[in-house]
Amino acid sequence: MTTEPETAAREAAPAVRIAPWTAADRALLEQANTPEMTRHLGGPETAEQLDRRHLRYLGGEGPGRMYRILLPRGEAVGTVGFWEAQWRDAPVYEAGWCVLSAFQGRGIAASAVRQVLAAAAAEGRHRTVHAFPAVANAASNAVCRKAGFTLLGPCEITYPKDHLLRANEWRATLPGATTGGRG
């Protein structure tokens, strides 16, 4: 059930759009690779790790896709995407996002995540999308709520590699999904 303040906030969200990741978007990864931006993700990555991430985003390994988040005039202010993952022994979509510090708190992430949910629904491979923000990451947990996810509770995931993270499991059921089929 959507509350009146949530509906008003959604209507007031900026007119952002998402666009597929391109070779020119590597600099956006560098802008987001700060201690502040990565404190819930294990800290900044090395240049080599950023290069590998950029190539993964370009290559589209498997189902899903990465996007840059654009303001109306075309300024890139973050990343958002979905990909196939294994969760509780079943294939599902997982979503993730990042909005540069100067643009946070404006509804940009929630708007972009709703667009990613629509893209995942259009791909039609799975009926749900999961997100796993750190329990301590109040902003990303709020994005999940505002974007229409349901909180399933705390869990432990491995992110980055070899690092156990206490996260909240959120799930969004995609439009047109039925109770049958894959996760």
Phi and psi in degrees as a GROMACS rama.xvg file:
@    title "Ramachandran Plot"
@    xaxis  label "Phi"
@    yaxis  label "Psi"
@TYPE xy
-90.7253  131.82  THR-2
-84.8098  163.452  THR-3
-59.559  -45.4731  GLU-4
-61.8742  -37.08  PRO-5
-65.9201  -40.5585  GLU-6
-63.6068  -44.1468  THR-7
-62.2793  -41.8722  ALA-8
-64.1734  -41.0389  ALA-9
-62.6542  -43.0794  ARG-10
-67.5968  -28.5617  GLU-11
-87.9663  -5.38129  ALA-12
-59.5436  145.773  ALA-13
-64.2045  154.333  PRO-14
-79.7869  81.8155  ALA-15
-98.9369  160.912  VAL-16
-137.387  159.947  ARG-17
-110.494  146.2  ILE-18
-136.188  142.602  ALA-19
-54.1173  145.85  PRO-20
-61.3667  139.197  TRP-21
-127.419  169.577  THR-22
-59.8622  -28.0677  ALA-23
-77.4067  -3.93041  ALA-24
-91.191  3.44648  ASP-25
-57.4472  -36.229  ARG-26
-61.7709  -29.231  ALA-27
-64.7767  -36.4658  LEU-28
-63.7515  -40.3694  LEU-29
-64.146  -41.3686  GLU-30
-62.0571  -33.1779  GLN-31
-88.3403  -3.6799  ALA-32
-92.197  55.3601  ASN-33
-112.096  159.301  THR-34
-56.2878  -40.6677  PRO-35
-62.7815  -44.6736  GLU-36
-74.1259  -23.69  MET-37
-112.376  12.3374  THR-38
-62.1216  -27.8797  ARG-39
-93.1686  2.32251  HIS-40
-121.234  15.853  LEU-41
93.9355  4.89782  GLY-42
95.1778  173.589  GLY-43
-59.7005  151.491  PRO-44
-94.9649  158.415  GLU-45
-74.4292  166.746  THR-46
-58.7781  -39.3704  ALA-47
-64.3542  -39.6995  GLU-48
-65.689  -39.3944  GLN-49
-64.7397  -39.51  LEU-50
-60.2082  -44.9209  ASP-51
-64.0407  -42.3787  ARG-52
-60.8515  -46.5674  ARG-53
-58.523  -44.4407  HIS-54
-65.0526  -37.949  LEU-55
-62.1979  -44.1444  ARG-56
-62.7188  -38.5217  TYR-57
-71.7777  -39.5621  LEU-58
-74.4348  -20.8265  GLY-59
55.7098  53.4314  GLY-60
-63.3175  104.206  GLU-61
81.9436  -170.946  GLY-62
-63.8149  151.358  PRO-63
105.813  -178.106  GLY-64
-167.01  150.582  ARG-65
-105.993  147.834  MET-66
-134.274  160.131  TYR-67
-101.769  149.353  ARG-68
-97.2092  126.477  ILE-69
-118.537  138.212  LEU-70
-76.8281  168.547  LEU-71
-52.9638  -32.9402  PRO-72
-88.5815  6.08872  ARG-73
96.31  1.74241  GLY-74
-72.2552  125.553  GLU-75
-79.0987  124.731  ALA-76
-125.146  6.44348  VAL-77
172.48  -175.407  GLY-78
-128.933  153.214  THR-79
-157.383  148.948  VAL-80
-174.371  177.181  GLY-81
-141.989  152.808  PHE-82
-152.629  165.149  TRP-83
-83.418  137.253  GLU-84
-141.545  163.932  ALA-85
-99.3632  128.868  GLN-86
-141.366  122.562  TRP-87
52.8138  47.336  ARG-88
64.7566  23.5994  ASP-89
-139.013  146.561  ALA-90
-75.6461  134.354  PRO-91
-141.371  169.623  VAL-92
-87.9846  146.32  TYR-93
-123.426  145.734  GLU-94
-120.788  152.002  ALA-95
-151.362  158.928  GLY-96
-157.267  166.026  TRP-97
-157.809  128.615  CYS-98
-119.658  130.371  VAL-99
-54.8393  145.07  LEU-100
-49.8223  -44.2037  SER-101
-65.1413  -13.5316  ALA-102
-115.187  5.22617  PHE-103
-75.2876  158.644  GLN-104
80.034  14.799  GLY-105
-115.662  4.40194  ARG-106
85.7769  5.44022  GLY-107
-64.1971  -47.3061  ILE-108
-62.8828  -46.3287  ALA-109
-61.4572  -40.9978  ALA-110
-62.9098  -45.202  SER-111
-65.5928  -39.9336  ALA-112
-65.2295  -39.9038  VAL-113
-60.5504  -36.8299  ARG-114
-67.8012  -36.566  GLN-115
-67.1661  -37.9467  VAL-116
-61.2694  -39.4288  LEU-117
-65.199  -39.5489  ALA-118
-65.231  -41.0429  ALA-119
-64.4635  -40.9576  ALA-120
-62.2133  -40.8051  ALA-121
-65.153  -33.529  ALA-122
-66.861  -33.1539  GLU-123
72.0047  17.4855  GLY-124
-85.9342  -34.6417  ARG-125
-133.024  160.153  HIS-126
-97.4692  -8.13189  ARG-127
-134.635  157.577  THR-128
-125.888  134.352  VAL-129
-111.402  151.961  HIS-130
-137.095  146.609  ALA-131
-132.137  64.1643  PHE-132
-70.9519  149.171  PRO-133
-56.3893  142.218  ALA-134
-53.2631  -37.8856  VAL-135
-77.9949  -7.39493  ALA-136
-90.5634  81.6946  ASN-137
-58.4145  -38.9159  ALA-138
-64.7874  -46.4968  ALA-139
-69.6521  -32.6757  SER-140
-65.8776  -37.5236  ASN-141
-65.8551  -37.5874  ALA-142
-59.8447  -44.0136  VAL-143
-57.5107  -48.334  CYS-144
-61.0886  -46.9518  ARG-145
-67.9458  -28.1582  LYS-146
-85.5199  -4.33764  ALA-147
102.795  10.8419  GLY-148
-77.2462  158.672  PHE-149
-109.765  131.196  THR-150
-75.588  123.238  LEU-151
-98.3555  -19.5422  LEU-152
128.689  176.766  GLY-153
-73.653  154.026  PRO-154
-154.369  175.311  CYS-155
-118.322  132.614  GLU-156
-127.976  166.23  ILE-157
-103.41  112.533  THR-158
-165.908  132.853  TYR-159
-63.2874  -174.974  PRO-160
-47.6131  134.632  LYS-161
67.167  18.3904  ASP-162
-127.506  118.594  HIS-163
-80.1733  128.415  LEU-164
-121.512  128.727  LEU-165
-81.8967  114.411  ARG-166
-127.051  167.572  ALA-167
-100.452  136.482  ASN-168
-92.7149  120.646  GLU-169
-117.043  145.206  TRP-170
-135.244  135.11  ARG-171
-116.155  130.008  ALA-172
-88.3413  128.626  THR-173
-76.4853  148.805  LEU-174
-55.8902  136.52  PRO-175
81.4943  -1.50291  GLY-176
-71.4079  147.156  ALA-177
-112.125  175.206  THR-178
-76.5598  -14.7854  THR-179
-88.0084  179.725  GLY-180
83.5672  -171.314  GLY-181
-76.7605  162.994  ARG-182
